[in-house]
Amino acid sequence: MKEIDKIAGLIAEQRKRLGIEQKDMYMRIGMKQQQYQRIEAGSDVKLSTLLRVLEGLDLELVIAPKRAEIMSVPTQSKVIRQSQLGISETNLEDDSDDLDFWFGSEGKS
């Protein structure tokens, strides 16, 4: 869980760098202080929640291979921005309705 703690530390560091209190995250991303505190403490979170926090702190998620030399085909790290995925501040709400989409009453009368 070392990586989760590292991510939580980076999130806390950026919030402080921006001069934002934990309680102010409610105004930025609609998240109560207690919920936000758990994230900075290293609690496991949904990807949609992490993306919401990153957006509120003017950060972005970058995914890259750990070690490129392990891969047999040379690759380049590709930065995928939230905007390229169609993710904006307005649609970073928790995706609790996803289960209804996949397993719900779609098409049932």
Legacy VTK file of the C-alpha trace (Angstrom):
# vtk DataFile Version 3.0
C-alpha trace
ASCII
DATASET POLYDATA
POINTS 109 float
0.000 0.000 0.000
3.051 2.207 -0.251
1.862 3.601 -3.595
-1.546 4.607 -2.182
0.172 6.494 0.632
2.448 8.173 -1.911
-0.537 9.307 -3.999
-2.339 10.537 -0.868
0.770 12.514 0.095
0.992 14.125 -3.341
-2.676 15.109 -3.156
-2.209 16.689 0.298
0.951 18.461 -0.860
-0.820 19.979 -3.886
-3.780 21.123 -1.780
-1.418 22.885 0.623
0.554 24.371 -2.272
-2.683 25.880 -3.575
-3.478 27.254 -0.099
-6.693 25.257 0.203
-8.067 23.862 3.474
-9.605 20.382 3.510
-12.989 21.904 4.320
-12.739 24.057 1.169
-12.765 20.975 -1.052
-16.559 20.925 -0.707
-16.780 24.174 -2.673
-14.295 22.949 -5.284
-15.546 19.411 -5.889
-18.618 18.903 -3.696
-16.870 16.562 -1.265
-17.338 16.876 2.480
-14.269 17.371 4.670
-14.583 13.976 6.346
-14.672 12.144 3.007
-11.745 14.175 1.706
-9.741 13.527 4.898
-10.020 9.782 4.267
-8.512 10.233 0.808
-5.533 12.158 2.183
-5.173 9.477 4.874
-4.668 6.880 2.138
-8.083 5.211 2.019
-8.925 3.230 -1.097
-11.145 5.244 -3.459
-13.020 4.713 -6.698
-11.317 5.907 -9.854
-14.113 8.406 -10.500
-13.570 9.897 -7.036
-9.820 10.146 -7.594
-10.369 11.899 -10.928
-12.769 14.339 -9.238
-10.164 15.175 -6.572
-7.397 15.571 -9.166
-9.566 17.917 -11.228
-10.283 20.039 -8.150
-6.563 20.306 -7.409
-5.590 21.065 -11.015
-3.809 17.704 -11.355
-4.117 14.937 -13.936
-3.654 11.194 -13.963
-0.823 9.861 -16.147
-0.395 6.148 -16.847
2.958 4.889 -18.107
4.839 1.564 -18.116
6.926 0.965 -14.993
9.967 -0.107 -16.952
10.000 0.242 -20.722
13.019 -2.099 -21.078
10.876 -5.076 -19.996
8.603 -4.700 -22.988
9.734 -6.434 -26.165
8.369 -3.724 -28.444
9.693 -0.195 -27.897
6.900 2.053 -26.713
6.449 5.633 -25.723
4.556 6.733 -22.676
1.283 8.264 -23.712
-0.294 10.935 -21.578
-4.065 10.641 -21.564
-5.686 13.797 -20.363
-9.108 13.864 -18.743
-10.322 16.134 -21.545
-9.341 13.486 -24.133
-11.504 10.970 -22.297
-14.438 13.367 -22.324
-14.130 13.945 -18.582
-14.818 17.431 -17.310
-15.563 18.955 -13.945
-19.275 18.678 -14.620
-19.290 14.919 -15.255
-16.935 13.721 -12.528
-19.777 12.638 -10.268
-19.618 9.180 -8.715
-20.772 6.537 -11.136
-23.224 4.731 -8.874
-25.636 4.317 -11.788
-23.172 2.146 -13.738
-24.569 -1.045 -12.202
-28.036 -0.073 -13.387
-26.653 0.424 -16.882
-25.007 -2.999 -17.008
-27.364 -5.059 -14.860
-30.401 -2.865 -14.362
-33.841 -2.768 -15.815
-32.859 -1.516 -19.283
-35.479 -2.732 -21.745
-37.773 -4.182 -19.054
-41.338 -2.955 -18.785
LINES 1 110
109 0 1 2 3 4 5 6 7 8 9 10 11 12 13 14 15 16 17 18 19 20 21 22 23 24 25 26 27 28 29 30 31 32 33 34 35 36 37 38 39 40 41 42 43 44 45 46 47 48 49 50 51 52 53 54 55 56 57 58 59 60 61 62 63 64 65 66 67 68 69 70 71 72 73 74 75 76 77 78 79 80 81 82 83 84 85 86 87 88 89 90 91 92 93 94 95 96 97 98 99 100 101 102 103 104 105 106 107 108
